[in-house]
Amino acid sequence: MTVTINGTGTIAGLSTGGLPDGSVDADSLATGAVTSGKLGTGSVTSGKLASGAAATLVTSNTVTGSAVTSISITGLDLDADISYFMELELKGAANNFVSIFANNLQTATDYYQQNNYAVGTSSAGEVANGARITYTHPSLFTLSTIDISYVTGRYFAAIASNHRQTASTTFASEIQCVRKTVELAANLTRIDIVHNGSGGIDVGSKMRLYKRV
């Protein structure tokens, strides 16, 4: 096909890939020209991120259709990835605890939990066996950021910063720590977020998991 430069400043007849390699640089692209919808899955690897980029998205999930009891994240590789952080926006369908489990090991007494929390002008703390990482209230949102790593060896640990609405005008803030009482026998490849009440995680809840780079 003949390539024609029109008087309007456009080029006709240029096929896909017709420009020489390296001929388009950053200055050639308009601001905002490359949108997220134009990026293929896995097209931006950690090696291509600018210096100072903190993390890449591993996976995300939004609860649709009906309430669920748990959210599972599989295909992880903590031995290689070193650490993750998770963003949770949980809409409660019930009053109850939410736990975090490693590799589908869901015996609560195999974990140790500590927390410090404040509601209004009062505060308290707790130390106990268990894997509680946060709490939900009916029709209200709990916002959490959770750091996930090994403490040493393969001792699984999760540290959460939680901000939850307990009533229409009342809010609670807490720091929650969970760790496995014994080392994992194998690499961490799965995380489960489990509500203590059946169907306690309502429609509209969101989870995003990132890998630090």
N, C-alpha and C positions, 0 to 999 in steps of 0.2 A: 504494500500500500504506500502511496506517495505521501510524504510528510509535507504539510503545507503550513506556513506561518501566515495567519490571517492578519488583516489590518486592524482587527480589534485587539490584538495582543495574545490571541489564543493559538495553540498548535493543534492541527488536525492530523489524524493518521498515525499517531504515535502509539505503538503497541505496548502492552504491559511488559515491564522490564526493559523498555527500550532505551532508558537513560544509562549512560556509562556508570559502572560501579564507582561509588565515592563522589558522584557529582552533586548529590543533594546533601547539604550539611545542615546543622541546627538553625543557622540564620535563614535558610530557605523555607523553613516551616513556620507558618503563622502561629501565634500564641493560641493555645487551646485546640490546635488542629488535630492532635492525636488524642482521641477520647478513649475511655475504658472499653467501650463497645467494639473498638477497632483492634484491641489487643487480643491475640489468640491465647488460649490456655497455656501457661508455661512459657510465653514468649519473652517475658522479662525475668531472667535468672538473677540469682544473687550476685554473680560475677559482673553483671551489667549495671548494678545499682551504684549510684554516686556515693562517694565517700561520705560517711555520716548517716546513711540510711539505716534505720534502727531495726526493721523487721519486715518480713514478707507474710502475706496471708496464706495460711495453710488450708483452711476450710471454714465454711460458715453454714449456719442452719437457722431457719425460721420455722416455728411451729405453725402449721396451717391445718385446717379441717376440723380437728378436735383436740382437746387437751391431752397431754401425755404425762407419763410418770418419769421418764428418763430421756436423756440425750446422750448418745454414744458417739465418740470420735475414735475412729480406727485408722490403721495405716501409719501410725507415728513411729518415730525412731529417735528416742531421747538420747541413746548412746551417742549417736552422730550429731544430733541437733543441739545438745547441751541444755537448752532451756526453751520454754514456751511461755506466752502469756495469753490469757483468755479474757474476752469481754463478754459478760453475760447481762442481758436485759430480760429478767424473768418476770412475767406477769403471773401472779399467784391465782390459782383456782381454789386454794385452801390455805389455812394456817398450818404451817409445819416446816420442819427442817429440810434442808437440801444438802446432800452429801456428795463428796467427790471420791471416786474409787480408781485405783490403778489396775490395769490389766484384768478388769472384770472380777477382781478379788473383793467381794462385797460383804465380808464379815467385819462389822463395825468395830469389834473389840480388837482387831488387828491394826487399828489406827489410834493415834493420839491427837486430841484436839485442844487448842487453847484459844481463848478469845477475850477481847476487851471491847466493850461497847458503851455507847452513851445514847440516852433517849431524853430529849429535853435538857434538863439540868441535872439529871441523875446518871450515874455510871456504875458499871459492875464488870466482873470478869469471871472466867470459868476455865477449869482444867479438868479433863476427863478422857476416858476412852471413847472413841467415836471418830467419825469422818465428816462431821458437820462443817460445811464451808459457808453457808448462808441460810436465809430464812425468807419465806414469802407470806404475804397476806392477801386475802381474796380481793381480786379485781385491782390490786395495787402493784406497782412495779418495784423491783429490787435491782439495783445496778451494782455490778461487781467487776473488778479487775483482779485476775488471779495469776500469780507467777507460779510456774510449775518447773521443777528441776529435781536433781538429786542433791541431797545434803552432802553425802560422801559415799563412795561406792555406788550402790543402787538403792540407797534409802530415799524413797519417794517423798517429796515435800511439796505442799501447795500453800501459798500465803495470799489471802484475799483482803482487798479493801472493799467493804460493802457500804452502800448507802440505800436504805429502804424506807419506803413510806409505810407507816404503821396505821395511819388514819388519815382523814382528809387534810389535816393541818399538822400532823405529827410525823417526825422523821427520826430515824435511828442511823448512827454511823458506827461501824465496828471494824476491827482488824481480826481476822480469823486465820489460824494456822492449823494445818493438818499434816501429819507425817505418818508413814508406815512404821510400825514397831519393829519390823525385821526387814532386811534387804529383799528386794525383788529377786526372784530366781533367774529372771531373764530381762532383757531390754524392755523398757516401757513402750508399748505399741498401741495402747488403748486407754482412753479415759472415759469414765461414765459420770454424768451428773444425774443424780437420782433423788427425786422428791420422796419424802417419807410418807406422803399420802398418795394413794392411787389417783392418777390423773391430776396431780397438783400443779403441773406446769401448763399454763393456759395458752390458747391461741394468741399469736402475736409476740411470744417470747423469742429472743434472738440469741445466738451464740456465734462468736468469731474467735478463731484460734490463729495465733501468729507465731512464727519462728523468728528468733533473733538472728541477725546476720552480722 
